[in-house]
Amino acid sequence: MSQDPSHGPATHVRKLTARRRREIVAVLLFGGGPIFESSIPLSVFGVDRQDAGVPRYRLLVCAGEDGPLRTTGGLELSAPHGIDAISRAGTVVVPAWRSITQPPPAAALDALRRAHQEGARVMGLCTGAFVLAAAGLLDGRPATTHWMYAPTLAKRYPAVHVDPRELFVDDGDILTSAGTAAGIDLCLHVVRSDHGAEAAGALARRLVVPPRRGNAADVGQLHRLDRSLPEEIGTDPLAEVVAWALEHLHEQFDVEALAARAYMSRRTFDRRFRALTGSAPLQWLITQRVLQAQRLLENSEYSVDEVAARCGFRSPVALRGHFRRQLGASPATYRAAYRARRPAAPDGPGPDGHGAEGGPPGGAFRLPPSRPESGPEGGFPGGALVTAGAGGGTGGHGGSGGGHGGAAGHGRARSEAYAARVPGQRGHVTS
């Protein structure tokens, strides 16, 4: 799906009721939510940048539950509005949810459903997608979330077409973004959709971020696959079959062989596997082989033909086709882009493909952090007060930098454990 709003409006758009205004943006905050994700919509929609050519939104910061909202580092937020203020908003943003294992408050879910029914645009950043899914707003729709939690989202809400490969998904009146910094991409996309590319570009310059991030060929960013699986898989009888498959990717075997190892018919195996991982076993297996090829292209000197053989593909042609479909580039192009971006390691990788460097999963890249803005744009817009609170962090979001509990790259995150179940076209904006 393209990020270009000129592709036309999506079909899932309702007429906004009279009491709601499109320029009013309500941000729904919860206790335990991470401060970075929470601050993104506050900064994008809550700061007056009309001097830079950015049209102004009216921001309402709303508490999604009672009491002080404790966030990262023990800070406490005091939102100036309650959940009732959402009734005036034409756009409602859920920047994150504190824990993917906890159900959101019923009152917040009711408010989101009502907002959607009255034509409001509803956005879920990162794990905020879990709140939208709990409200039933993602049923039958494409959506994305942080790559670490995409398998869990797909398993818990099977009616949602989860695609962890995208930075964001715009399905008209429902929009979702991947982890952490992808929330900035989605908010810029909304400004671009509302006010045009010039306004979004001016805002991006003020935020010191790219106005849009595209595919690997456009901006030199390398897409990543990861090994994330639902947390529950370790206790399932199929875990042994999954482990065997991951250890024997260099061999040529099919789903029938995996079903036989599980002592199941193919139909039963397919059903059990999909229920466990949210993915069809054939697509999962192909994605695992592509992931292995990705590693070898990064960390070995094997030719593309040799990589295909070592990853269980029947031919280099098969590798090239699957690799391009999953990562948007040919194996040779991917290797060249990877090596152009990555500094040489002190000790080069050996012929077994194991490199000497540590870092994020699979060697994912991080761009340098943007410089913070100074002057009147500091702080929390929208009247939210921040005070230092006692106690530790906020459960459910243990990581920093690249995402919740881990580090995500600045390309489109992809989960090799979950094969996306999406409509025919690829990309960001459905129409």
C-alpha positions as CSV (number, residue, x, y, z in Angstrom):
1,M,0.0,0.0,0.0
2,S,1.3,3.4,-0.8
3,Q,1.8,6.2,1.6
4,D,0.7,8.6,-1.1
5,P,-2.7,10.0,-0.2
6,S,-3.3,10.7,-3.9
7,H,-4.3,7.1,-4.3
8,G,-7.8,8.2,-3.3
9,P,-9.9,8.0,-0.2
10,A,-10.4,4.7,1.5
11,T,-13.9,3.2,1.4
12,H,-14.2,2.8,5.2
13,V,-15.2,6.4,6.0
14,R,-18.4,7.5,7.7
15,K,-19.8,11.0,7.8
16,L,-18.8,12.9,10.9
17,T,-21.7,13.9,13.2
18,A,-22.4,17.5,13.8
19,R,-21.0,17.7,17.4
20,R,-17.6,16.4,16.2
21,R,-14.9,18.5,14.5
22,R,-12.2,17.0,12.3
23,E,-9.6,19.5,13.6
24,I,-10.2,18.3,17.2
25,V,-7.8,15.5,18.1
26,A,-8.4,13.6,21.4
27,V,-5.5,11.6,22.8
28,L,-6.5,8.8,25.2
29,L,-3.9,8.2,27.9
30,F,-3.8,5.3,30.3
31,G,-1.7,4.6,33.4
32,G,1.4,2.4,32.6
33,G,1.6,3.7,29.0
34,P,5.2,4.5,27.8
35,I,5.9,8.1,27.7
36,F,7.6,8.2,24.2
37,E,4.5,6.9,22.4
38,S,2.2,9.0,24.5
39,S,4.2,12.1,23.6
40,I,4.1,11.6,19.8
41,P,0.5,12.8,19.1
42,L,0.8,15.5,21.8
43,S,3.7,17.0,20.0
44,V,2.4,16.5,16.4
45,F,-1.2,17.8,17.1
46,G,-0.8,19.9,20.2
47,V,1.9,22.5,19.3
48,D,1.0,25.6,17.3
49,R,3.3,25.7,14.3
50,Q,1.3,28.0,12.1
51,D,4.4,30.2,11.7
52,A,6.0,27.2,9.8
53,G,3.0,26.7,7.6
54,V,1.5,23.9,9.6
55,P,-2.3,24.2,10.1
56,R,-3.3,24.0,13.7
57,Y,-5.2,21.2,15.4
58,R,-7.1,21.5,18.6
59,L,-5.8,19.0,21.1
60,L,-7.7,17.3,23.9
61,V,-5.7,15.2,26.3
62,C,-8.1,12.7,27.9
63,A,-7.6,10.3,30.8
64,G,-8.8,6.8,29.8
65,E,-9.2,5.8,33.5
66,D,-9.4,7.4,36.9
67,G,-6.5,8.5,39.0
68,P,-3.0,9.9,38.2
69,L,-1.5,8.2,35.2
70,R,1.9,6.9,36.0
71,T,4.2,6.5,33.0
72,T,7.9,5.7,32.3
73,G,10.3,6.4,35.1
74,G,7.5,6.9,37.7
75,L,6.4,10.2,36.2
76,E,2.7,11.0,36.8
77,L,0.5,12.6,34.1
78,S,-2.6,14.6,35.0
79,A,-4.8,14.9,32.0
80,P,-7.0,18.0,31.7
81,H,-9.9,16.1,30.3
82,G,-11.9,13.0,31.1
83,I,-13.1,10.4,28.7
84,D,-16.3,12.3,28.0
85,A,-14.3,14.9,26.0
86,I,-13.8,12.3,23.3
87,S,-17.3,13.1,22.2
88,R,-16.2,16.3,20.6
89,A,-13.2,14.9,18.6
90,G,-13.1,14.1,15.0
91,T,-9.9,12.1,15.5
92,V,-9.1,9.9,18.5
93,V,-5.6,8.6,19.1
94,V,-4.7,5.7,21.4
95,P,-0.9,6.1,21.6
96,A,-0.2,2.8,23.5
97,W,-1.5,0.3,25.9
98,R,0.3,-0.7,29.1
99,S,0.2,-4.4,28.7
100,I,-1.0,-6.7,25.9
101,T,-2.1,-9.2,28.5
102,Q,-4.6,-6.8,30.3
103,P,-8.0,-5.9,29.0
104,P,-8.6,-2.2,28.5
105,P,-11.2,-0.4,30.6
106,A,-14.8,-1.0,29.4
107,A,-15.6,2.7,29.5
108,A,-12.7,3.5,27.1
109,L,-13.8,0.8,24.7
110,D,-17.4,2.1,24.7
111,A,-16.1,5.6,24.0
112,L,-14.0,4.4,21.1
113,R,-16.9,2.4,19.6
114,R,-19.2,5.4,19.9
115,A,-16.6,7.7,18.3
116,H,-16.2,5.4,15.4
117,Q,-20.0,5.1,14.9
118,E,-20.2,8.9,14.8
119,G,-17.6,9.1,12.0
120,A,-14.5,9.9,14.0
121,R,-11.1,8.7,12.7
122,V,-9.6,6.3,15.3
123,M,-5.8,5.7,15.5
124,G,-3.8,3.2,17.4
125,L,-0.1,3.7,17.7
126,C,2.1,0.7,18.5
127,T,0.3,-1.4,21.2
128,G,-2.7,0.9,21.0
129,A,-3.8,-1.5,18.3
130,F,-4.7,-3.9,21.0
131,V,-7.2,-1.4,22.4
132,L,-8.8,-0.9,19.0
133,A,-9.0,-4.7,18.6
134,A,-10.6,-5.1,22.0
135,A,-13.2,-2.6,21.0
136,G,-13.9,-4.7,17.8
137,L,-12.8,-1.8,15.5
138,L,-10.2,-3.9,13.7
139,D,-12.5,-6.9,12.9
140,G,-12.2,-7.7,9.2
141,R,-9.6,-4.9,8.6
142,P,-5.9,-4.7,7.9
143,A,-3.8,-3.5,10.8
144,T,-0.3,-3.4,12.2
145,T,1.4,-3.1,15.5
146,H,4.9,-3.5,17.0
147,W,6.6,-6.5,15.4
148,M,7.2,-8.2,18.8
149,Y,3.4,-8.3,19.5
150,A,2.0,-8.9,16.0
151,P,1.8,-12.7,16.4
152,T,0.0,-12.2,19.7
153,L,-2.4,-9.7,18.2
154,A,-3.2,-12.1,15.3
155,K,-3.7,-15.1,17.6
156,R,-5.9,-13.2,20.1
157,Y,-8.0,-11.4,17.5
158,P,-8.2,-13.8,14.5
159,A,-10.7,-11.5,12.7
160,V,-7.9,-8.9,12.3
161,H,-5.7,-9.0,9.2
162,V,-2.4,-8.3,11.0
163,D,0.5,-7.2,8.8
164,P,3.7,-6.6,10.8
165,R,5.6,-5.6,7.7
166,E,4.2,-2.1,7.5
167,L,5.2,1.1,9.2
168,F,1.5,2.0,9.3
169,V,-1.8,1.0,7.8
170,D,-4.5,3.5,6.8
171,D,-7.9,1.8,6.3
172,G,-9.9,5.0,6.1
173,D,-11.4,5.7,9.5
174,I,-9.1,3.2,11.3
175,L,-5.4,3.7,11.3
176,T,-2.6,1.8,13.1
177,S,1.1,2.0,13.3
178,A,4.0,-0.3,14.1
179,G,6.3,0.2,17.0
180,T,7.5,3.4,18.6
181,A,8.9,5.8,15.9
182,A,6.4,4.5,13.3
183,G,3.8,6.5,15.3
184,I,5.5,9.7,14.0
185,D,5.2,8.3,10.4
186,L,1.5,7.7,10.9
187,C,0.9,11.2,12.4
188,L,2.7,12.8,9.6
189,H,0.6,10.8,7.2
190,V,-2.5,12.1,8.8
191,V,-1.3,15.7,8.5
192,R,-0.4,15.0,4.9
193,S,-3.9,13.6,4.2
194,D,-5.6,16.5,5.9
195,H,-3.5,19.4,4.7
196,G,-1.2,18.2,1.9
197,A,2.5,17.3,1.4
198,E,3.8,20.9,2.0
199,A,2.3,21.1,5.5
200,A,3.5,17.6,6.4
201,G,7.0,18.5,5.0
202,A,7.1,21.7,7.1
203,L,6.1,19.7,10.2
204,A,8.7,17.0,9.5
205,R,11.4,19.7,9.3
206,R,10.4,21.1,12.6
207,L,10.5,17.6,14.2
208,V,13.8,16.9,12.4
209,V,12.5,13.6,10.9
210,P,12.1,12.4,7.3
211,P,8.8,13.6,5.8
212,R,8.1,10.0,4.8
213,R,9.9,6.7,4.9
214,G,9.6,4.4,1.9
215,N,11.0,1.1,0.8
216,A,14.5,-0.1,0.7
217,A,15.2,1.0,-2.8
218,D,13.9,4.5,-2.2
219,V,15.7,5.4,1.0
220,G,18.3,2.7,1.6
221,Q,16.5,1.3,4.6
222,L,16.7,-2.4,5.0
223,H,13.6,-4.4,5.9
224,R,13.9,-6.8,8.8
225,L,12.4,-10.2,9.7
226,D,12.4,-11.4,13.3
227,R,11.8,-14.6,15.2
228,S,8.9,-13.4,17.3
229,L,6.3,-16.0,18.2
230,P,3.3,-15.9,20.6
231,E,4.4,-16.3,24.2
232,E,2.1,-19.4,24.5
233,I,4.0,-21.5,22.0
234,G,6.5,-22.8,24.5
235,T,3.9,-24.9,26.3
236,D,2.2,-26.2,23.1
237,P,2.9,-29.7,21.8
238,L,3.7,-28.1,18.4
239,A,6.6,-26.3,19.9
240,E,8.9,-29.3,19.3
241,V,7.9,-29.4,15.6
242,V,8.6,-25.7,15.2
243,A,12.0,-26.1,16.9
244,W,12.9,-28.9,14.5
245,A,11.9,-26.9,11.5
246,L,14.0,-24.0,12.6
247,E,17.0,-26.3,13.1
248,H,16.6,-28.0,9.7
249,L,15.9,-25.1,7.3
250,H,18.9,-26.1,5.2
251,E,17.0,-29.3,4.3
252,Q,14.2,-29.5,1.7
253,F,11.0,-30.5,3.5
254,D,7.4,-29.4,3.2
255,V,4.4,-28.9,5.5
256,E,3.4,-32.5,5.0
257,A,6.6,-33.5,6.7
258,L,5.9,-31.2,9.6
259,A,2.4,-32.6,10.0
260,A,3.8,-36.2,10.0
261,R,6.3,-35.2,12.7
262,A,3.3,-33.9,14.8
263,Y,1.4,-37.1,14.1
264,M,-1.5,-35.1,12.6
265,S,-3.3,-35.0,9.4
266,R,-2.4,-32.1,7.2
267,R,-5.8,-30.5,7.8
268,T,-5.6,-30.8,11.6
269,F,-2.0,-29.6,11.5
270,D,-2.9,-26.5,9.5
271,R,-5.8,-25.7,11.8
272,R,-3.7,-26.2,15.0
273,F,-0.7,-24.3,13.6
274,R,-2.8,-21.3,12.5
275,A,-4.5,-21.2,15.9
276,L,-1.2,-21.2,17.7
277,T,0.8,-18.7,15.6
278,G,-1.8,-16.8,13.6
279,S,-0.1,-17.9,10.4
280,A,-0.6,-20.6,7.8
281,P,2.2,-23.2,8.1
282,L,3.3,-23.0,4.5
283,Q,3.7,-19.2,4.6
284,W,5.5,-19.5,8.0
285,L,7.9,-22.0,6.6
286,I,8.7,-19.9,3.5
287,T,9.2,-16.8,5.7
288,Q,11.6,-18.8,7.9
289,R,13.7,-19.7,4.9
290,V,13.7,-16.1,3.7
291,L,14.9,-15.1,7.1
292,Q,17.7,-17.6,7.0
293,A,18.7,-16.3,3.5
294,Q,18.7,-12.8,4.9
295,R,21.2,-13.7,7.6
296,L,23.5,-15.5,5.1
297,L,23.4,-12.6,2.7
298,E,24.4,-10.3,5.5
299,N,27.0,-12.4,7.2
300,S,28.6,-14.7,4.7
301,E,30.3,-14.7,1.3
302,Y,28.0,-17.4,-0.2
303,S,26.7,-16.6,-3.7
304,V,22.9,-16.3,-4.1
305,D,22.8,-19.8,-5.6
306,E,24.6,-21.2,-2.5
307,V,22.3,-19.2,-0.2
308,A,19.3,-20.7,-1.9
309,A,20.6,-24.3,-1.4
310,R,21.5,-23.6,2.2
311,C,18.1,-22.3,3.0
312,G,16.1,-25.3,1.6
313,F,14.9,-23.5,-1.6
314,R,14.6,-25.8,-4.6
315,S,16.2,-23.3,-6.8
316,P,17.7,-19.7,-6.8
317,V,14.7,-18.6,-8.8
318,A,12.4,-19.6,-5.9
319,L,14.6,-17.8,-3.4
320,R,14.6,-14.6,-5.5
321,G,10.8,-14.6,-5.9
322,H,10.0,-15.2,-2.2
323,F,12.8,-12.8,-1.1
324,R,11.5,-10.0,-3.3
325,R,7.9,-10.5,-2.2
326,Q,8.8,-10.4,1.5
327,L,11.5,-7.8,1.6
328,G,10.8,-5.7,-1.5
329,A,14.3,-6.2,-3.1
330,S,16.3,-8.9,-4.8
331,P,18.8,-10.9,-2.7
332,A,21.7,-9.2,-4.5
333,T,20.2,-5.7,-4.0
334,Y,19.6,-6.4,-0.4
335,R,23.2,-7.6,0.2
336,A,24.6,-4.5,-1.5
337,A,22.4,-2.1,0.5
338,Y,23.2,-3.9,3.7
339,R,27.0,-3.7,3.2
340,A,26.7,-0.1,2.1
341,R,25.0,0.9,5.3
342,R,26.9,-1.3,7.8
343,P,30.4,-0.5,9.0
344,A,32.9,-3.3,8.6
345,A,33.2,-5.5,11.7
346,P,36.7,-5.8,13.4
347,D,36.5,-9.6,12.9
348,G,34.7,-10.5,9.7
349,P,32.1,-13.3,9.6
350,G,33.3,-16.8,9.0
351,P,32.1,-19.1,6.3
352,D,29.5,-20.5,8.7
353,G,27.7,-17.1,8.4
354,H,28.1,-16.1,12.1
355,G,29.3,-12.5,12.4
356,A,31.3,-11.0,15.3
357,E,29.1,-8.1,16.0
358,G,26.3,-7.9,18.6
359,G,23.3,-5.6,18.5
360,P,19.6,-5.8,17.6
361,P,17.9,-8.9,16.4
362,G,19.4,-10.0,13.1
363,G,21.6,-6.9,13.0
364,A,18.8,-4.4,12.5
365,F,19.9,-0.8,12.0
366,R,19.0,2.2,14.0
367,L,19.2,5.8,12.7
368,P,20.8,8.4,14.9
369,P,18.2,9.9,17.3
370,S,16.7,13.1,16.1
371,R,17.8,16.3,18.0
372,P,15.1,17.5,20.4
373,E,13.3,20.7,19.7
374,S,14.1,23.6,21.8
375,G,12.1,26.7,22.7
376,P,8.4,27.0,23.3
377,E,7.7,23.6,21.8
378,G,9.2,21.7,24.8
379,G,7.0,20.0,27.3
380,F,3.6,18.4,27.0
381,P,1.0,20.3,24.9
382,G,-2.6,20.2,25.6
383,G,-2.4,21.1,29.2
384,A,-1.1,17.7,30.5
385,L,0.9,18.1,33.7
386,V,3.9,15.9,34.5
387,T,5.1,15.3,38.0
388,A,7.8,13.0,39.3
389,G,6.3,10.1,41.1
390,A,7.7,7.5,43.5
391,G,8.3,3.9,42.5
392,G,9.7,2.2,39.5
393,G,8.8,1.8,35.9
394,T,5.5,0.9,34.3
395,G,5.1,-2.8,33.6
396,G,4.5,-4.2,30.2
397,H,7.0,-2.0,28.2
398,G,10.4,-3.0,29.3
399,G,12.6,-1.8,26.4
400,S,13.8,1.5,25.2
401,G,14.9,3.1,22.0
402,G,13.6,0.9,19.2
403,G,10.4,-0.4,20.8
404,H,8.6,-2.1,23.7
405,G,10.9,-4.6,25.2
406,G,13.3,-4.7,22.3
407,A,14.9,-2.7,19.5
408,A,13.2,-2.2,16.2
409,G,14.9,-0.8,13.1
410,H,13.8,2.2,11.2
411,G,12.6,0.2,8.2
412,R,9.4,-1.6,7.9
413,A,9.5,-4.2,10.7
414,R,8.5,-7.7,9.6
415,S,7.7,-10.7,11.7
416,E,8.8,-14.0,10.2
417,A,6.8,-15.9,12.7
418,Y,3.5,-14.4,11.4
419,A,2.6,-14.5,7.8
420,A,0.4,-11.5,7.0
421,R,-3.3,-12.2,6.2
422,V,-4.1,-9.1,4.2
423,P,-6.2,-8.1,1.2
424,G,-4.6,-8.5,-2.2
425,Q,-2.7,-5.2,-2.5
426,R,0.4,-4.5,-0.5
427,G,1.4,-1.3,1.3
428,H,0.1,1.3,3.7
429,V,-3.2,2.8,2.5
430,T,-6.2,0.7,1.6
431,S,-8.7,2.0,-0.8
